Amino acid sequence: MRSGSLIGQYARLVVSRGSGPLHKGMKIACRLTGLAILDPRGKQSAIRGEVVSNDADGPFPSWLLAGSLIITPEDPNLSEARILEGGTFRARLGLLSDDGELVATGEGSLVRLSDEVPYDRTCPGCQGWKICEDCAGTGEEGALPCAYCEGSGQCTYCEGVGSVTELNDWIE
């Protein structure tokens, strides 16, 4: 990341297991607001964030959005610099209400960092079908390779994934 710090960055988290409002498969976007050292030797740290969006089951209740998400990497030697370089890691999650009460716990992964609020949406080029719209996925137009996908048959916008994120979404 350009800033050299996690603070102010946005993270995309995917919950693999959890309680309360944190459940398997839930995708959460949060703005990172702080770092805390949990171990007096400086080995284990936690990241604090505020939830800014939730892709599954509609929005969180407002009383939960006022709280904080605590992200504790499973690897005690994971440094801020390493997170900024690669970004992905497994973590324990805790959701605190605005009065500091622990309302949910879980496990999951931080899957990416960005300067913008993270999102995943259906590709506007192929509508999630993953194929080139010009040749209908055949890779050819008559006897010639498709000029749009160069014969691959894949959507060139999402590169055959079917969805886009803030990092590869270039259509305004």
N, C-alpha and C positions, 0 to 999 in steps of 0.2 A: 504494500500500500504506500501511497505517496507521502502520507503524513509521518511515517515512522513510528506511529503509536496505534494501539488498538482503540483507544478512547475516541469516540466519535464515529467509528466505523460501524457498518451494519453487518450482522451475521445471519446466515440461514441455518437453522437447526432442524433436524429431523429426529423425532422421538421414536425410540425402539421399544420402550417399555415405560409405563408410568402409572400414577394414581391420580384420582380427581380429574381435573380438566386436561392433564397431560396424558395422552393415550397413544398407543402404537400407531405409527404412520402420520401423526400430526406434524405439519411443517409450520415452523414459527420463524418470523423475522424479528430481530431485536436490535436496538441501538445500544452499542457497548458504552457504558458510562463510568466504569471503574475497575481497578485491579486491587486485590487484597492478598496479602501473604498469610496463609493459614498455618504454616510451619515456622517456628522461631528460627530454624536454620535457613530459612528462605527457599526451601526446596519446593513446597507445594503452594500453589496460588490458585485463586478463583477470580473469575471475571463476573462483573455485575452488569446487567443489561435491562433495558425497559422494552417490553413487548410492543411492537408497532403494528404487526399484522399476524393473522393466523389463516392459513389457506383451507383448513378443514373445518367442517361443521359450523361455519359462520363465525362471527367475531366472539372474542372472549367477553364476558360481562365487564362493564366499566370498572367495577371494584377490583377486578384482577389486573386490568391495564394500568391502574394506579400503583401497582406493586412492582416488584423486581424479580428478574430471573437470575439465579445464581448458577454459573456454569463452572464446574470443577473438572479440569482435564484428568483422565485416568492416569496418564503418564506424569509422575511428579517432576520429571526433569524437562518438561515441555516449556520452552521459553517464549516470551512475547515475540522475539525476533523470528523464531522458527514458525510460530503461528502466522506471522506476517508474510513469511516466504511461501509457505505451502497452504496454510489455512485449515486443513481438515484434521480432526481428531475426535476420539471418543470421549464422552464426558458424563458425569453425574449432573443431574439438573435438580434445582429446587425453585419452587415458585413461592414468593413471599407476598402477603397482602400488604397494603400501604401501612398497616400498623405493625409490621414485622412478623406476623404469624405465618408459619410454614403451612401452606394450604395444599401443596402437591409436590411429589418427588418423581423422579424418573431417570432414565438413562437414554442417551442418544448420541448424535454426532453433530459437530459443527461442520457443515459441508462446504461453506464458502464465505468469504468476506468481500465486501464491496463498499464503495463510497456512496452508493445509492441504496434505498430500501430494496432488499432482495425480493424477487418475485419469480414465479414460474407460471407461464400461460401457454395456451395452445398456439402453435405456430400460425401466424396470419397468412403465410404462403401456401400451406398445404392443409390447414385446418386439422392437423393432427394425423393425417393419413400417411405422412412421411414420404410421399412420392411426388415427383415432378408434375406440376399442373399442366405443363405444355404437352408432354408426351404421354400423360396418364401412367407413368411408371414404366413404360416399355423401353425407354432409352433411345428410341428412334422416331424419326418422322419420315415415313416412307422408307427409302433405302439408305437414308443418311442418318448419322447419329444426331440426336436432339441437340440443337444449338444452345438451349438453355441449361440443361444438366450435363452436357457433353457426353451423353450416352450412359450415364450411371443409373438413370431412372429415379434417383433420389431428389427430394426437395433441396434446392441449393440454399434456401434461407435458413433452415434449421439443420442442414446437413444430415437429413434422414432421421432425426431424433423425434420429431413431432411436437416439440415444445421449445420455447425460448425463455431465456432469463435476462435479467438486466445487463449481463455481461455480453450477450450475443444478439440482443434485440436492436436492430439498426433502422427499422422502419418507423418513421415518426407519424 
